[in-house]
Amino acid sequence: MATNGTSSTNGDPNKVFLIWGGEGWVAGHLKELLQQQNEKVFTTTVRMENREAVIAELDRVKPTHVLNCAGCTGRPNVDWCEDNKEQVIRSNVIGTLNLTDCCFLKNVHCTVFATGCIYAYDSKHPPGGEGYLEADPANFGGSYYSATKSKVEELMTTYSNCLILRLRMPVSDDLHPRSFVTKISKYDRVVNIPNSNTILHDLLPCAILLASAGDTGVYNFTNPGAISHNEVLALFKKHVRPDFEWKNFSEAEQSKILKAGRSNCELNSDKLAKRMQDFGVQVKDVHTAYDECFQRMKANGVK
Ligand SMILES: NC(=O)c1ccc[n+]([C@@H]2O[C@H](COP(=O)([O-])OP(=O)(O)OC[C@H]3O[C@@H](n4cnc5c(N)ncnc54)[C@H](OP(=O)(O)O)[C@@H]3O)[C@@H](O)[C@H]2O)c1
């Protein structure tokens, strides 16, 4: 059975959410949030590239809103994509476009959980600068994953039913293996570069607000500002694991142990912050958001 769902009479009776990639990490968080908000929510694991199955699923569930959290990200990490390019295209190019197109034909709003890892700092966008705007052309293709994601994003902006949310280095309130904090806390050595990050606790409710309001177009979906790896780990040490120690190495040293390049950049999240004001929501800056995230982690007994 590809789909399972829960429903409630307390949410908006006119909305039906269908989460694609239903077994994934971000999908699980979204489902929980929508259930807490008493919305009608279903999940599916139907493959995005299978057009007949996608259409059948849309006809069966009849969602008003698809939340597309499906995607091929590579295991154990994005380097996997370098050796499995056809599979990456099948999911992240053919699949993502197919699902968006099927939603368009069925008049369903489609929110895509995309990536901001399509930029790299340059002379016009240095660390500490204004950050990349939504309309800036992608300039990072150092990994096959990022190269395909930026091409697909460009095509998806054509669709009038499509909301594109660019996440970066997402972080949950636990130490889930997919969370950025978990990853860097386990590395032997880490680089130390400021980046935009997405604290899921703060931003997933914003995704539901934007989708529900029928917003379309691209949003840099990160907490305002940028934070370095060392700043993140220092806050982790302060709140969660007092005896935590880590070692740094340079980007040049890092590149020797990676197959693909990694994006480092700051996204300008003014558009998101401004739009959220319409809903009475203030998006917390990334340092405050991390501080509060680690305090929640500690309160929940994470060590
Ligand atoms: N986590 C990050 O660091 C990060 C950062 C920025 C953006 N994102 C984006 O956010 C989205 C969700 O990420 P996540 O961390 O939740 O990933 P995840 O835990 O790997 O979940 C992705 C899910 O999508 C499914 N999937 C893959 N290809 C599919 C296809 N062709 N059709 C249907 N389902 C498919 C996977 O199922 P199978 O395992 O069965 O293939 C998996 O359950 C992804 O698109 C990712 O690119 C993630």
The ligand as a Gaussian input file, in Angstrom:
#p B3LYP/6-31G(d) Opt

LIG

0 1
 N       18.767000      16.647000       4.074000
 C       19.463000      17.609000       3.492000
 O       20.618000      17.883000       3.855000
 C       18.807000      18.461000       2.425000
 C       19.325000      19.726000       2.169000
 C       18.704000      20.531000       1.212000
 C       17.644000      20.003000       0.494000
 N       17.192000      18.744000       0.733000
 C       16.117000      18.230000      -0.117000
 O       14.952000      17.970000       0.642000
 C       14.293000      16.805000       0.134000
 C       14.037000      15.849000       1.291000
 O       15.288000      15.515000       1.875000
 P       15.425000      14.459000       3.046000
 O       16.636000      14.847000       3.800000
 O       14.141000      14.273000       3.761000
 O       15.756000      13.158000       2.181000
 P       15.485000      11.608000       2.514000
 O       15.372000      11.355000       3.973000
 O       16.494000      10.854000       1.726000
 O       14.039000      11.379000       1.891000
 C       13.829000      11.433000       0.526000
 C       12.776000      10.401000       0.201000
 O       12.498000      10.509000      -1.190000
 C       12.344000       9.203000      -1.696000
 N       12.611000       9.188000      -3.123000
 C       13.809000       9.262000      -3.746000
 N       13.637000       9.240000      -5.072000
 C       12.295000       9.131000      -5.289000
 C       11.488000       9.057000      -6.434000
 N       12.032000       9.060000      -7.639000
 N       10.154000       8.976000      -6.274000
 C        9.586000       8.947000      -5.059000
 N       10.311000       8.996000      -3.916000
 C       11.655000       9.097000      -4.042000
 C       13.288000       8.345000      -0.916000
 O       12.865000       7.025000      -0.950000
 P       13.900000       5.829000      -1.281000
 O       14.917000       5.874000      -0.193000
 O       13.020000       4.627000      -1.268000
 O       14.489000       6.129000      -2.623000
 C       13.196000       8.961000       0.477000
 O       12.204000       8.321000       1.249000
 C       15.207000      16.212000      -0.953000
 O       14.713000      16.524000      -2.244000
 C       16.521000      16.910000      -0.737000
 O       17.204000      17.097000      -1.958000
 C       17.715000      17.971000       1.705000

